Amino acid sequence: MGSCGRGVRRPDQAGQALVELAISMLILMFLLAASMDFGLLFSDRLAISNAVRVGVRWASKNPTNWSNSSTPDSTTIEGQIKLAGGTSYIPNDDSHIKINYYDVNAGTQTLTFCGNYSAAVDAFQAASGYTQASCVIRGHLIEIIVNYDYPALTPTIQAAFGQTILVKVAAAMLEEVP
């Protein structure tokens, strides 16, 4: 009975078990931290996606209610995006919130970029051959793009993807105003 070694521990087995536990705990901690990091990334992406949809819906009925304020009013397109829930941290500038307008040609089923709002100059910038009056009209398309740099939390995720992970969400809708 003593030859199979059940119930009897050799002195070197306690150290081996401790090393195995430490290695297992490191792997489990990494998996837990990585899953939390990806969960937070997914949560941010979902919040931004909802905010972009809210913003483009507002823009379809209020296509020229712009603001370059860092805290835009809720009656502006940018204000709707920032106040949609969980997205107030997105800066209101041209590199983070883009509002583009497209001329829709139903006959050829093509889109032609006709202008955009620029927060830097706080004005509509028409493309060649267009004016704000000929671009921002009923039936044309409004596209909102939001870019956000998610700060990765875990060092391993940072090593794999960089310090930040770009979250880019876009939504488009036809203008509904006369």
N, C-alpha and C positions, 0 to 999 in steps of 0.2 A: 504494500500500500504506500509506503514511503517512496517508492521509485517513480511514481507518476508525478509527484510534486504538487498535488492539490493541497491548498491551504497552507503550504509552506512557502515563505518568501525568502529569496536570497537577498542579501543586502544591496546588490547593484540594481535590482528591479525597481525599487522605490525611486531612484534617480531617473531611470528610464521612463517611468510613468509620468514624472514631473516634466520632463523634456517633451514628451508626446502631448501632454496637456497644454503646455505653453505654445507649441507649434499649432495645435488645433485651435486654440483661443485666438491666436493671431489671424489665422485664416477666417475664422468666424467673425471677428471684429472687422476685418477688411470687407467681407461680404455685407455685413450690416451697414457699415459706413457708405459703401458704394450704392447699396439699394436706397438708403436715405437720400443720398446726393441725387440719384436719378429720379426718385420720387419728388423731390423739391423742384428739379428741373421740369418734370412733367407737369407739376402743379402750376409753375410759372407760365409754362407754354399754354396751358389751358386757360388761365386767367387772361393772358395777352390775346389769345384767339377770341375769347368772348368780348374783350374790350374793342378789338378791331371790328367785330361784327356790329357792336353797339355804335361805334363811331361812323361806320359806313352807312348804317341805317339812318342815323341822324343827318349825315351829309346828303343823303338822297333827297331829303326834304328841306335842308338848310345848307345848300352847297357853297355859300360864300361866308358862312359864319366862322371865320378863322381867328386865331389868336397866336401871338408869339410870346405871350406871357409865360413865365415859369410856373405860375399857378393859374391856368386859364379858367375862365368862368364856365359853369356847366351849360351855358347856352351856346358854346362853341364846339366845333368838331373835336379839337384837341382836349377840351374839358370833358367831353363825353368819354373819350378814350381813357383819360387819366382817372376819371371818377367811376369807371365801370366796375370797380371792385378788385383790389389787390394789385393795381397797376400804377399807383401814384408815383412810384419810384422811376418811371420812364421819363427821361428828360424831354422837354418840348423843344426840339430843334430838328433841323433838316436831316440829320444823320439817323435819328431815331423814329421820327414820325414823318412819313411822306404822304402827301395828298396829290394824286395825279388825276388828270382829266383826259378822256379819250373821246374822239368823234367816232360814232358808230355808223358805218355804212351798211345798212341792212341788205341792200341789193347785192353787194359783193361779199358780205359777211366779213368785213375787215374793220380793224380798229386803228385809228391814227392818233398818236399822241398830240394833244392840242394845247397842253399847258399844265402847270402845277402851282401850288401855293408854296411860297418860300418863307419860312419863319425868319430867316436871316435878314431879308429885306422887308418883311411884313407886307408882302404884296403878291398878287397873282402874276405869274410870268408866263406869257403866251408863247407858244411855239410859232415858228415862221408861218405866216399866212393866216394866223388866227388872232382874235382879240378875246378878252374875257367874255364879252357879249356874244361872240359866235362859238365859244367853247363851252361855257357853263350854261347849258340849256337843257330843257326837258328831253329825255331820250338819249342823252350822252352818258357815258360811263364814268363813274367816280371809283378810283382805286385808292385804298389806304394800305400802306405798308408800315409795319412797326418792327423795328430792329431792337433787340435787347441782348446785352452781353451778360449771360448768367455766370456768376462767379463760382467756379467749381470749388467744393469744400475739401474733398479728400485729396491728399498728395498723389495717390496713384491715378485718380481720375485726371488731375492736373497734368501728370506726366504723360498720360495717354492722349488727352484732348487739348491741353493748354490751360492757362490760368482762367480763361473764360470760354464759354461755349455760346456761339451766336444762335439766338432764337429769332427767327424771322417769320412773321405771319402777315399774310395779305388777304384782303377781302375786297370785292367789287360789287357795285350795284348801279342800276340805272337811275338817273336823276328823275324825280317825280314832280318837280315844281314847274309851273307854266313858263 
